[in-house]
């Protein structure tokens, strides 16, 4: 048993070195574009890009203090500048309605009627 331990340990070490080297090579040679599309002139400066370099929307969410705590005002624009949605959104957690709507990291995506937050909550189109 002892005569097999040394070659086994060397083999494990060699495989580990190969895996680490391969991972480093891949990490250094994969190009990830962080370039966002240019913001059209008609989109407000404070609008946030939610998406990646291959697609997404600009969103502008605000809180009107005279509204219910669960309601937010939203303007959502396609990447080329046309309007996708303007109106109220309601959050699905009435007991915990607050989120930092000015922080881009709060959002994960928009599917046309739901604005997804990173923490799993949702804002959906409000129909009063």
C-alpha positions as CSV (number, residue, x, y, z in Angstrom):
1,X,0.0,0.0,0.0
2,X,2.8,2.4,0.9
3,X,4.5,2.0,-2.5
4,X,1.4,3.3,-4.2
5,X,0.8,6.3,-2.0
6,X,3.7,8.4,-3.4
7,X,2.7,8.0,-7.1
8,X,-0.9,8.6,-6.2
9,X,-0.1,11.9,-4.4
10,X,2.1,13.0,-7.4
11,X,-0.8,12.2,-9.8
12,X,-3.3,14.2,-7.7
13,X,-0.9,17.1,-7.5
14,X,-0.3,17.0,-11.3
15,X,-4.0,16.9,-12.0
16,X,-4.6,19.8,-9.6
17,X,-1.9,21.9,-11.2
18,X,-3.4,21.2,-14.7
19,X,-6.9,22.2,-13.6
20,X,-5.6,25.4,-12.0
21,X,-3.6,26.3,-15.0
22,X,-6.5,25.6,-17.4
23,X,-8.8,27.7,-15.2
24,X,-6.3,30.6,-15.2
25,X,-5.9,30.3,-19.0
26,X,-9.6,30.4,-19.6
27,X,-10.2,33.3,-17.2
28,X,-7.5,35.4,-18.9
29,X,-8.5,34.6,-22.5
30,X,-12.3,34.9,-22.4
31,X,-13.4,38.3,-23.5
32,X,-16.3,39.7,-21.6
33,X,-17.7,42.9,-23.0
34,X,-18.8,45.4,-20.3
35,X,-19.7,48.0,-22.9
36,X,-23.2,49.2,-22.6
37,X,-25.2,50.6,-25.5
38,X,-25.1,54.4,-25.9
39,X,-27.9,56.1,-24.0
40,X,-30.3,57.9,-26.5
41,X,-30.7,61.7,-25.9
42,X,-34.4,61.4,-24.9
43,X,-33.7,59.0,-22.0
44,X,-33.3,60.9,-18.7
45,X,-29.8,61.0,-17.3
46,X,-30.9,59.2,-14.1
47,X,-32.4,56.2,-16.0
48,X,-30.5,53.0,-15.1
49,X,-29.5,50.3,-17.6
50,X,-30.9,46.9,-16.6
51,X,-29.5,44.2,-18.8
52,X,-26.2,43.4,-20.5
53,X,-24.4,44.3,-23.6
54,X,-26.7,42.0,-25.6
55,X,-30.0,43.6,-24.5
56,X,-32.0,45.3,-21.8
57,X,-33.9,48.4,-20.9
58,X,-33.4,51.7,-19.3
59,X,-35.6,52.2,-16.2
60,X,-36.4,55.3,-14.1
61,X,-38.2,54.4,-10.9
62,X,-39.4,57.1,-8.4
63,X,-41.4,57.1,-5.2
64,X,-44.3,59.5,-4.8
65,X,-44.8,60.0,-1.1
66,X,-48.5,60.7,-1.6
67,X,-49.0,57.1,-3.0
68,X,-49.5,53.9,-1.1
69,X,-46.2,52.5,0.3
70,X,-46.4,49.6,-2.2
71,X,-46.6,51.9,-5.4
72,X,-43.7,53.2,-7.5
73,X,-43.8,55.4,-10.6
74,X,-41.9,53.9,-13.5
75,X,-40.7,54.8,-17.0
76,X,-39.1,52.0,-18.9
77,X,-37.4,52.6,-22.3
78,X,-36.2,50.2,-24.9
79,X,-32.5,50.5,-25.6
80,X,-33.0,52.6,-28.8
81,X,-35.1,55.2,-26.8
82,X,-38.7,54.4,-27.4
83,X,-41.0,54.0,-24.4
84,X,-41.9,50.6,-23.3
85,X,-44.0,51.5,-20.2
86,X,-45.0,54.6,-18.2
87,X,-47.1,54.2,-15.1
88,X,-47.4,52.7,-11.6
89,X,-45.8,49.5,-10.5
90,X,-46.8,47.7,-7.3
91,X,-44.3,45.6,-5.2
92,X,-45.4,42.1,-4.2
93,X,-44.3,42.5,-0.6
94,X,-46.7,44.9,1.2
95,X,-45.1,44.3,4.6
96,X,-41.7,45.2,3.2
97,X,-42.3,47.5,0.3
98,X,-39.1,49.6,0.4
99,X,-36.0,49.0,-1.8
100,X,-33.3,51.3,-3.1
101,X,-34.9,52.2,-6.4
102,X,-31.9,54.5,-7.3
103,X,-29.4,51.7,-7.0
104,X,-28.8,49.7,-10.2
105,X,-27.8,46.6,-8.2
106,X,-31.4,46.4,-6.9
107,X,-32.7,45.3,-10.3
108,X,-32.3,42.1,-12.3
109,X,-34.6,42.5,-15.3
110,X,-37.8,43.5,-17.0
111,X,-40.0,41.2,-19.0
112,X,-42.6,43.6,-20.3
113,X,-44.9,43.6,-17.3
114,X,-42.7,42.7,-14.3
115,X,-39.6,44.4,-13.0
116,X,-37.6,41.8,-11.1
117,X,-35.5,42.8,-8.1
118,X,-32.2,41.1,-7.2
119,X,-33.7,40.0,-3.9
120,X,-36.5,38.0,-5.6
121,X,-39.2,40.5,-5.1
122,X,-41.3,41.8,-8.0
123,X,-42.9,45.0,-9.2
124,X,-45.8,44.5,-11.5
125,X,-48.0,46.8,-13.5
126,X,-50.6,48.4,-11.2
127,X,-54.2,48.2,-12.5
128,X,-56.3,50.3,-10.1
